[in-house]
C-alpha cells in the first residue's frame, strides 16, 4: 500500500508532467531546484542575496529554518550526514509551501556551499526525483584560488599566522597526494578526501567535472567572481534567464536594478541600503613567498579548468558575464 510520502511524490510528479512550467513540489512544500553550490568564499552569500532580491518568485529557506548562523541562505542538508539522514521530506519541509494553482511558477533556492565537498553531487542526484531533475539548475561562482584561500583563512583560521597556515596546508596536500598515489598536478586530486578543505575549495576543474558528470552541462552556470563584482546586472540577467525567472518588477526593488543597469558595480552597491551587507573582515597580509607557492600549486589546476571549457562536453555550459564559457581566459575567469 502506498505511503503518504509516496502518494505525495506521485502527485507532484503527475503535476510536473501535466504543467508546462510547474513549481517543484513535494509533500506540500517547494523542493529546491536551484542550488548555488559555491564556491566557498567566492561571493556566494552576496550572490544569493542579489538573486533572491532581483528575481520574481525565487524563494529561500523559510525564516528560522536555515542552518545555524547562515540566515536564510544555507540548509546544510546534502553535506551534513545527520541532516541528510532525515530524508527528503524533512528537507523540503524547511522551504515555503507550494503556491496555489494559478499563482505562477515559484522556485526555491538552496545556497549551501557543496562544490568543494567531493561526493555531494551524488546525494543531490538521489534526492531529486527523476521527472524533476531536468528542472535542476546549478550555479558555481569561482575566484582566484589564492585569494579564496586567503579569505578562507580570515574566516575560519585567523588565529593562526597566514604564512604558517599556507605552509601547513600545502604540506598536508603533498602528503595526501603521495599517500593516495595521485599526481598533485592532476585533476584527480580533487577526489582525494585527505586534501584539506581550504585547498580543495580552489580545485575548480575537479568540482566542475563532478557536477557536469552527475547532471549535464546545460544545467550548470559558471560565474566569474570579479565579473559579478564589475557587471552584476549582466550576471543577474543571465542567471534569471538560466533559471527561467524574470527580473523583479516590485517598485521597492526597481531602484537597485536601475542602478545595476546604469553600470553600478557590485563594489559600489555594497554601501547601498538594498544591497547585500559588505564583508568588512580584514584579511591578514600574506607574504609574497606564500602567494608564489600557492600560485605555483594552483597553476596546473587553473589550466585544466580553462582547457575543459573548450571541450565539446562543456559546450552547452552556461557562463556569465562572459559567454560562451569557451571564451573565458584565465584572466577573465580568475583575475586577481
N, C-alpha and C positions, 0 to 999 in steps of 0.2 A: 504494500500500500504506500502511495507517495507520501513523503513527509511534508510538513508545511513549507520548509525551505525549498524542497524540490518543486512544489507547486508554484511557489513564488518565482523561482528561477524559470520554470516553464512559461509562466505568464509573461515575464519580462522579455524572454526570447521571442515569444509569439508577437508581442507588441513591436519588438525590434524588427521583425521580419515584415510586419504589416505597415510600418510607418516609414516615410521617405527619410526623415531626419529625426530619429527618435532620441529621447533622453535615455541614457543607460541606467535603468532602474532595476534594483534587486531588493525584494522584501520591503518595498515602500520607500527606499532611500536611494539616492544617487550613488552609483559606483563610479569612482574617479576614472575617467578615461583620458585625462591629460596628466602626465607625470613629468614634472620638472626635476629630472633625475640628477642634476648637478650642473657643473662640478662644484664640489665642496670648496668654499672660499673663493668662488668665482663670480659673485654678484647675484646669486640665485635668490636671496631674500629681496633685494630691490626689484629684480625682475618679476618675482611673484606678486609683490605689491602693485607694480605697474600694470601687470596683466589683469589682476582682479579689479583694478580701478578703471581700466580702459576698455575692457571687452564686455559687451552685453551678455548677460545670462551665464557668466563664468563665476562659479561659487567655490568657496573653500570649506574646510572642515568647520563644523558647527561651533559656535562660541563655547569656550571652556572645554573642548574635547581634543584639542591639539596636544602633541607630546610636550611634556614638561619643559617650560622655558622657551618654546618656539612659537607661541601665539597660535594664529590660525594657518600657519604655513606647513607644518610637518605633522605627520601621524606616526612615523616610525613603526610601520607595520611590516613591510617586506624585509627590513634589515634588523628586526628585533625578534629573536626566536620566541620569547614568551608571548608577545603580542600576536605574532603570526600564527601561533598555535590556537589562538582564539577563533580563527576562521574568518571566512569572507563575510558572513552575515554580521559579525561584530564590527568588522572594518567598515562596511557600508553604513552601519548604524551611527557612525561618527559624523556622517555628512548629512546635509539637509534632506528633507523629504522630497519625493518626486513631485514635480509640478502637476497640476490638474491638466487634463486634455485640453488642447486649445491654447495653452499658455505659451507654447513655442518651445523649442529645444533648449534645455538647460544642461550645462556641462560642469562637472566637478573636477577640481584640480588638487593634486597632492604634490607638494614640493619638497618632499623628504629627499635629501641627497642620497642617491643609490649607486650612481655610476662608478664610484671608487671601490665599491664592495663587490668583488667577484662572486657571481652566482645569483645575485638578486634578480636578474632578468628572468631566470627560470621560475622563480616564485611569482613574478608578475604574469608570466605566460600561463601558469597553472591557475591563477586566481581569476583572470578574465575569461568568461565563458566564450567558447569558440565563435558564436554568432555576434558577439560584441567586440572581438579582437580587432576587426577592421576599423572600429571607431577609435582605437587607442592612438594617442599622439604623445611622442616622447621628445622632450626638449633637453639639449645638453649645451650649456654655456661654458666656454673654455677661455683661459687667460694664460699669459706667460707662466709656465710651471714654476719658475724660480720665484716670481712674485707671489704665486699662490702658496708655495711652501713657507715663504716668509710671513704671509698673512696667517697661515695655519699656526705657526709658532706664536705669533702675537695673541691669537685667540685661545689656544689650548696649553701652550708651554712657555708662557712669558716669564716664568720664574727661573728658567734656565738660559744662560747666555746663548744668543742665537748661533754664534760660530761653533760652540760646543755641540749644540743641537744638530747642526748640519753635519758635522763630522761623525757624530754617533749614528745618524740616520743613513748616511752613505756607507758607513762601515757595516751596519746591520744588513743593508740591502745587498752588499757584496757577499757577505757571509751566507745570506739566504740563497743567493743565486748559485753559489758553489755547492751548497747542501743539496739543492734541487737539481743540479746538473743543467742549469739554464744559462745561456749566454745573456749577461746583463744588458746587452745592447739590442736584444731581440724583443719582438712584440709579445712573446710568450712570458715575459717577466711579470706582466700584469696578473697572470693566473697563479703566481706563487703567493700563497696566503701568508707566508712569513715576511713578505715585503712590508715595511712599516706603512701604516695608513697615510702618514704625512707625505711619503714618497709616491705611493700608488695613486694618490689623487691627481697627480700630474701626468700619469701614463695614459694620455687620451686616446692613443691609437688602439690600445687593448680594450679600453672602455667602449669605444665606438664599434669595434669589431664584435664585441659580445652582444650589444643591443641590436645591431643590424642583423646579426646571425640568428637571434631569437625571434625577431619580427621581420620587418622589411625596411629598405632604405627610405621609401616614401612616407613611412610612419615616424621618421626621426628628423628633427630640426637641429642643426648645428649653428650656434650663435657665438660670434666673437665678442668677448667681454669689452674690449676697447671700442669695437664697432657699436655696441649697445650704448656705451657712455657717450659717444660722439654723435650717434644718429638714432636716438631712441624712438622717434616717431616711425622711422622706417622699420625698425625691428618689431615694434608692436603691431604695425600694419601687416608685416609679413607673417607674424605668428598668429594674428587674428585670422588671416586667410588660411593658414595651415590648420588651425583648429576648426575653422568653419563658423566663426562668430564675428559679427560686425563690431567696429569701434562704438563705444557707448555714446548715447545721444542725450543723456540727462544734463540739464543745464549746469548743475554744480560740478560736473566733470569736464565740461567743454573747455573751460579755461586752460586746464593742464594740457589737453590735446592740442589746443590752439597754439600754445607756447612751443610744444614739441614740433608742430608743423611749421612754425616760423623759424625753426632751426635751433631752438634751445637745446643744449646738450644735457645729458643726464647729470653731469657735474654741476651745471648751473642750477638745475632743478632741485638739488639736494637741500638748498636753503629755502625752497618754496613750500608753503604750508601743505599743499595737496600732494607732494611727492614723498617718496619713502624717506624714512629717517636716515640721516647720514651716519655712517660708521666713523666715529671720531677716535677710535682706538689708535694709539700711536704704536707703530711697529719699531722694534729696536733696530738700530743700524747694523747692517751686515757688512763684513769686510769684503774687499774685492776678491780675495783669495777664495772665500766661501762661495761667492757668486760665480766665480770662474769654475769652481769644482762642480757646482750644480748645473751650470750651463753645459759643461762637457758631458755630464751624466745624461741630461735630457736631450742632447743634440740628436742622437740616432732615433729616439722615440718621437721627437717632433718631425723628423724627416719621414719616418714611417707614416705619420698622420697625413702629411701633405701628399705622399705617394698614394695612399689609399684613396684619397678623394678623387684621384684621376682614374681609378679603376672602374670598369663597367658595372660592377656590383653596387657601386655607390653613386651611379649616375642620377638616380632619382632622389637622392638625399636633398632635403630642403635645407637652405642655408640663409643666413642673414647677418649683416647687411649686404654681404657680397653674394651674388648668385650668378651662375650655378656654383656649387661647392667646389668644383674642379678649378674655379678661378681664384680660390683662396691661395695666397702665397704665405710663406712662413711669417712675413712681416705683418700682413693684413689680418691674419688669424690670431697670431700670438705676439703681437708687438708689445714692447715694454711700455 
